[in-house]
Amino acid sequence: MLRLCSFLVLICTSLPVWADVAGHVRVVDADTFDVGQTRVRLHAIDAPEQDQMCETEHGIAFACGQWASAQVTARFEGAHARCTQTDTDRYGRVVATCEANGVDVGQEIVAQGWAFAYRRYGMDYDLDEKSAYVADRGLHGFRVQSPAQFRKTRAKGRIPPDPTCRIKGNISKNGYIFHVPGQAFYEQTGINPDRGERWFCSSAQARDAGWRAARR
């Protein structure tokens, strides 16, 4: 009996202890809040990154990450939220479902098309995303790369080592071409220093080094 009790105690003490979080909301981006003093990553949704660009139906570049954050800020900034923790992510953030202004925050954000259902972590908002898609609501009215794919491709030579020097000096069959943020091929262009490609801090610096501007 003593061994059984000890075994049960070991199991109980090894289980994660989740805590509810409550407080006023400060929006970090469209899927991450500060609730009181706690950084919360909303469960089962995924929003565009702050520097992510999308395209309108006419091919015009659009800062959709900043736009999504602005919509969520207008809806929930300063609201009192109560969140139930479901996990902790690799960055140490509390992953949680939250309620504020009388609604499930994650559900509202996905239903309005400001973020996507993150099915890898839960099917909670699958139908809400499908409804937004059918209605071309929010991000579904634009050409947008999934945030997960954007993060994956950005990581391969697409993140500037110096955030103030974001111009990409690419070498291709068309020559030495530089791309500035917001241009059509900026996000998909990776920089490989081993091939002589490089980052620039200004268009003038790129031109002085022998690169020409991308046409679009």
C-alpha positions as CSV (number, residue, x, y, z in Angstrom):
1,M,0.0,0.0,0.0
2,L,2.9,2.4,0.8
3,R,4.4,1.8,-2.6
4,L,1.1,2.4,-4.3
5,C,0.6,5.7,-2.4
6,S,4.2,6.8,-3.2
7,F,3.6,6.0,-6.9
8,L,0.4,8.0,-7.0
9,V,2.1,11.0,-5.3
10,L,4.9,10.8,-7.9
11,I,2.4,10.9,-10.8
12,C,0.5,13.8,-9.2
13,T,3.6,15.9,-8.6
14,S,4.9,15.3,-12.1
15,L,1.7,16.6,-13.8
16,P,1.8,20.3,-15.0
17,V,0.0,22.8,-12.8
18,W,-2.0,25.2,-14.9
19,A,-3.3,28.5,-13.5
20,D,-6.0,30.9,-14.7
21,V,-4.8,34.3,-15.8
22,A,-6.8,37.4,-15.5
23,G,-6.2,41.1,-16.2
24,H,-6.4,43.9,-18.7
25,V,-5.3,43.2,-22.3
26,R,-2.3,44.8,-24.1
27,V,-2.2,43.4,-27.6
28,V,1.3,42.4,-28.7
29,D,0.1,41.0,-32.1
30,A,-3.0,39.4,-33.4
31,D,-2.4,36.1,-31.6
32,T,-0.4,37.2,-28.5
33,F,-1.5,39.4,-25.6
34,D,-0.1,40.6,-22.3
35,V,-2.9,39.8,-19.8
36,G,-2.0,41.7,-16.7
37,Q,1.7,40.8,-16.2
38,T,1.5,37.5,-18.2
39,R,2.4,37.0,-21.8
40,V,-0.3,34.8,-23.4
41,R,-0.2,33.0,-26.7
42,L,-3.8,32.3,-27.8
43,H,-4.6,28.6,-28.2
44,A,-5.2,27.1,-31.6
45,I,-4.9,30.3,-33.7
46,D,-2.1,31.6,-35.9
47,A,-1.9,35.2,-37.1
48,P,0.5,36.7,-39.7
49,E,3.8,37.9,-38.4
50,Q,4.2,41.6,-37.8
51,D,6.5,42.0,-40.8
52,Q,4.5,39.7,-43.1
53,M,3.2,41.0,-46.4
54,C,0.2,39.9,-48.4
55,E,-1.1,40.9,-51.8
56,T,-4.4,42.4,-52.8
57,E,-6.3,40.8,-55.7
58,H,-4.6,43.4,-57.9
59,G,-1.1,42.3,-56.8
60,I,-0.5,45.3,-54.5
61,A,1.7,44.5,-51.5
62,F,-0.1,44.9,-48.2
63,A,1.3,44.8,-44.7
64,C,-1.2,42.2,-43.5
65,G,0.6,41.4,-40.3
66,Q,0.3,45.0,-39.0
67,W,-3.2,45.2,-40.3
68,A,-4.3,42.1,-38.4
69,S,-2.7,43.4,-35.2
70,A,-4.5,46.8,-35.6
71,Q,-7.9,45.1,-36.0
72,V,-7.3,43.0,-32.8
73,T,-6.1,46.0,-31.0
74,A,-9.2,48.0,-31.8
75,R,-11.4,45.1,-30.6
76,F,-9.6,44.0,-27.4
77,E,-7.0,46.5,-26.2
78,G,-7.7,47.4,-22.6
79,A,-10.5,44.8,-22.2
80,H,-10.5,42.6,-19.1
81,A,-9.7,39.0,-20.0
82,R,-9.9,35.8,-18.2
83,C,-7.7,33.0,-19.6
84,T,-7.5,29.3,-19.0
85,Q,-4.1,27.8,-19.6
86,T,-3.7,24.8,-21.9
87,D,0.0,24.6,-22.3
88,T,3.3,26.5,-22.1
89,D,5.2,27.1,-25.4
90,R,8.9,26.9,-26.1
91,Y,9.3,30.6,-25.5
92,G,7.9,30.2,-22.0
93,R,4.6,31.9,-22.8
94,V,1.3,30.7,-21.4
95,V,-0.8,29.1,-24.1
96,A,-4.5,29.7,-23.2
97,T,-8.0,30.2,-24.3
98,C,-9.3,33.6,-23.2
99,E,-12.7,35.4,-22.8
100,A,-13.1,39.1,-23.1
101,N,-16.0,41.4,-24.0
102,G,-18.3,38.5,-23.6
103,V,-16.7,36.4,-26.3
104,D,-14.1,33.6,-26.9
105,V,-11.2,35.8,-28.0
106,G,-9.6,33.2,-30.3
107,Q,-12.9,32.3,-31.9
108,E,-13.7,36.0,-32.6
109,I,-10.3,36.7,-34.1
110,V,-10.6,33.7,-36.5
111,A,-14.2,34.3,-37.3
112,Q,-13.4,37.9,-38.3
113,G,-10.5,36.7,-40.6
114,W,-7.8,38.3,-38.5
115,A,-6.0,35.0,-38.0
116,F,-6.2,31.4,-39.0
117,A,-7.2,28.2,-37.1
118,Y,-4.0,26.5,-36.0
119,R,-5.1,23.0,-36.6
120,R,-1.8,21.5,-35.6
121,Y,-2.7,22.4,-32.0
122,G,-6.4,22.0,-32.0
123,M,-9.5,22.0,-34.2
124,D,-11.4,24.4,-31.9
125,Y,-11.8,27.1,-34.6
126,D,-11.9,25.0,-37.7
127,L,-15.5,25.9,-38.6
128,D,-15.0,29.6,-37.8
129,E,-12.2,29.8,-40.3
130,K,-14.2,28.0,-43.0
131,S,-17.0,30.5,-42.5
132,A,-14.6,33.4,-42.8
133,Y,-13.1,31.9,-45.9
134,V,-16.4,31.4,-47.7
135,A,-17.3,35.1,-46.9
136,D,-13.9,36.4,-48.0
137,R,-13.7,38.0,-44.6
138,G,-10.5,39.7,-43.4
139,L,-7.3,38.0,-44.5
140,H,-9.3,35.6,-46.7
141,G,-9.9,38.5,-49.1
142,F,-6.1,38.7,-49.9
143,R,-3.4,36.5,-51.2
144,V,-1.7,35.4,-48.0
145,Q,0.9,32.8,-47.2
146,S,0.2,30.8,-44.1
147,P,2.0,32.3,-41.1
148,A,3.7,28.9,-40.4
149,Q,5.0,28.7,-44.0
150,F,6.1,32.3,-43.8
151,R,8.2,31.6,-40.7
152,K,9.7,28.5,-42.2
153,T,10.8,30.3,-45.4
154,R,11.9,33.4,-43.7
155,A,14.3,31.5,-41.5
156,K,16.4,30.3,-44.5
157,G,18.5,33.4,-45.3
158,R,15.4,35.6,-45.1
159,I,15.9,37.2,-41.7
160,P,18.3,40.1,-41.7
161,P,21.1,39.8,-39.1
162,D,20.8,43.5,-38.6
163,P,17.1,44.6,-38.5
164,T,18.1,48.1,-39.8
165,C,19.6,46.6,-42.9
166,R,16.8,44.8,-44.6
167,I,17.5,45.2,-48.3
168,K,18.4,42.0,-50.0
169,G,21.2,41.9,-52.6
170,N,20.4,38.9,-54.6
171,I,22.4,37.3,-57.5
172,S,20.4,35.6,-60.2
173,K,20.6,34.9,-63.9
174,N,19.3,38.4,-64.4
175,G,22.3,39.9,-62.6
176,Y,22.8,41.7,-59.3
177,I,19.4,42.8,-58.1
178,F,18.3,44.2,-54.8
179,H,14.8,43.9,-53.3
180,V,13.3,46.2,-50.7
181,P,10.6,45.3,-48.2
182,G,7.2,45.3,-49.8
183,Q,8.3,44.3,-53.3
184,A,6.7,41.3,-55.0
185,F,9.7,38.9,-54.5
186,Y,11.1,40.3,-51.3
187,E,9.8,37.6,-48.9
188,Q,10.7,34.6,-51.0
189,T,14.2,35.9,-51.7
190,G,16.9,34.3,-49.6
191,I,20.4,35.6,-49.1
192,N,23.4,33.3,-49.4
193,P,26.6,35.0,-48.4
194,D,28.7,32.1,-49.8
195,R,27.5,33.1,-53.3
196,G,28.4,36.7,-52.8
197,E,24.9,37.8,-51.9
198,R,24.5,40.4,-49.1
199,W,22.3,42.6,-47.1
200,F,22.2,46.4,-47.5
201,C,21.1,49.2,-45.3
202,S,19.9,51.5,-48.0
203,S,19.1,51.6,-51.7
204,A,22.0,54.0,-52.3
205,Q,24.4,51.6,-50.7
206,A,23.2,48.7,-52.9
207,R,23.5,50.8,-56.1
208,D,27.0,51.9,-55.1
209,A,28.0,48.3,-54.7
210,G,26.8,47.5,-58.2
211,W,23.3,46.1,-57.6
212,R,20.2,47.4,-59.5
213,A,16.7,47.7,-58.1
214,A,14.1,45.0,-58.8
215,R,11.5,46.1,-61.2
216,R,8.6,45.0,-58.9
